[in-house]
Amino acid sequence: MTEEQLLSDESLRTSVDRLLGEEVRPALGAHAGSITVTSVVDGKITLKMLASCSACYFRRGCAENFVAPAMRSRFGEQVNFAISNAR
């Protein structure tokens, strides 16, 4: 990995964490849940749902209908991300 890619990944991670803090975590927190960035490697973002969200039956729907639109709205349709435990 080049130094430029590393800086880019760090910057992307900071931006994603800011989005999660401003728009996503407050809503998830209303249901005792949360979400975190677990990694950003070569522009691919991996998120993980935490607390009550990690075992919630609706986590996949929440990921598809709430987290994904927030990510796409901020970073564009081509954003490359996955939620590791949203199955």
C-alpha positions, 0 to 999 in steps of 0.5 A, spaced: 500 500 500 502 506 498 503 512 502 498 516 498 493 510 499 494 510 506 492 517 507 486 516 503 484 510 507 485 514 513 481 520 510 475 516 508 475 513 515 475 519 518 469 522 513 465 515 514 466 516 522 463 523 522 457 521 518 456 515 522 456 520 528 452 525 525 446 521 522 447 514 523 449 513 531 443 517 534 438 513 530 441 507 532 442 509 539 435 510 540 434 503 540 440 501 544 444 500 538 451 503 534 455 502 528 463 502 527 468 502 522 472 496 523 477 497 517 478 501 510 483 498 506 484 500 499 478 504 499 473 498 501 469 500 508 467 495 513 462 497 518 460 493 524 453 493 528 454 493 535 450 493 542 443 491 540 444 492 533 448 486 533 443 481 534 437 485 532 432 481 527 432 487 523 439 489 522 439 487 515 433 491 513 436 497 517 443 496 513 439 496 507 434 502 508 438 506 513 445 506 513 446 504 505 442 510 503 446 515 508 453 512 505 451 513 498 448 520 499 454 522 502 459 518 498 456 517 492 453 511 489 460 508 487 462 507 495 464 500 496 462 498 503 460 492 507 457 491 514 460 485 516 454 482 521 448 485 517 446 478 515 
